[in-house]
């Protein structure tokens, strides 16, 4: 096989192979991209770590191709079906290699690669959802559901691996946490520079959204540093992973907004409700009391403080009819509480369900709290808001 590919590469020439890197499905050079270039990448990858990274990269590449075609109204049903199949195959390759890494007790490596793919799938899910609204292509829903399902699988596996890392303890976990701290700091610096470079193309409002999202990553990084000081290295490792995921997702969303001209929300966390789009509010909300409008890929969540109570409300999309959103509330023991966490979870997670989009679900929760209470809102364990509600 190696010999055959070498012959093909020599016949085609390096220029053709290089030009094929940006080819899209339906174009003449796409077969070179997938049949020669990507085969070469695979043939010269010899470890489970390398194969997992490559599988993740190629899976993301298929989604990028779908997005570019969709943004130009060129994503046919046949091409989408082929890309979905190729995407699923690479995710299966990824899963196999992650399992091998786990068997070899290379938990830190498995967790890092899984976290990277998770952030990629999270961003692509949001980009595809925005494109679906932009081009009114109902067929994209099938791909969106697949990406969401795979993202949740990767997230669950990553979380389980991180628990194993935490349980291990010892010098190796400390080293992993400190290494991840450096990586997360570098990622945040990288994304800051990227946002600065794209500022003119983004515009003032979108730049503010992107910087707000990056601020969430910085806050979580700071929490991780506190845990390092407390020698809670397993918890710190998880915080640094989350911080890097949020930063990377922000970069991908900025890139999509600039290159695909799609109006995907960049912050994914908070937008003060000064000029919220009325079309986003199809529910009976007293806008005079809304202090924050938390925009997420699942829908908008509203926070308000009135008569000594913090109220969370909103309507969230459901990937399937079986999704059952619930809000769990925890708070500090002082009175009135100075810290409140709203943890939004799918109570029916793991239930097998038909793969169609469910009707949106209304959520509400209210709790007494101090006027200047620190509020955290999570969806499926991911922080989407952290701050005070004025």
Secondary structure, DSSP 8 states (H G I E B T S, - for coil): -HHHHHHHHHHH-HHHHHHGGG--TTSTTHHHIIIIIHHHHHHT--SHHHHHHHHHHHHHHHHHHHHHHHHTT---HHHHHHHHHHHHHHHHHHHHHHHHHHHTT-HHHHHHHHHHHHHHHHHHHHHHHHHHHHHT-TTHHHHHHHHHHHHHHHHHHHHHHHHHHHHH-HHHHHHHHHHHHHHHHHHHHHHHHHHHHTHHHH-HHHHHHHHHHHHHHHHHHHHHHHHHHTT-HHHHHHHHHHHHHHHHHHHHHHHHHHHT-----SSSS-B-TTS--GGG--S---GGGEEEEEEETTEEEEEEEETTEEEEEEEEEESSTT--EEEEEEE-SSSS-SEEEEEEEETTTT----SS-EEEEEEEEEEE--TT-EEEEEETTEEEEEEE--
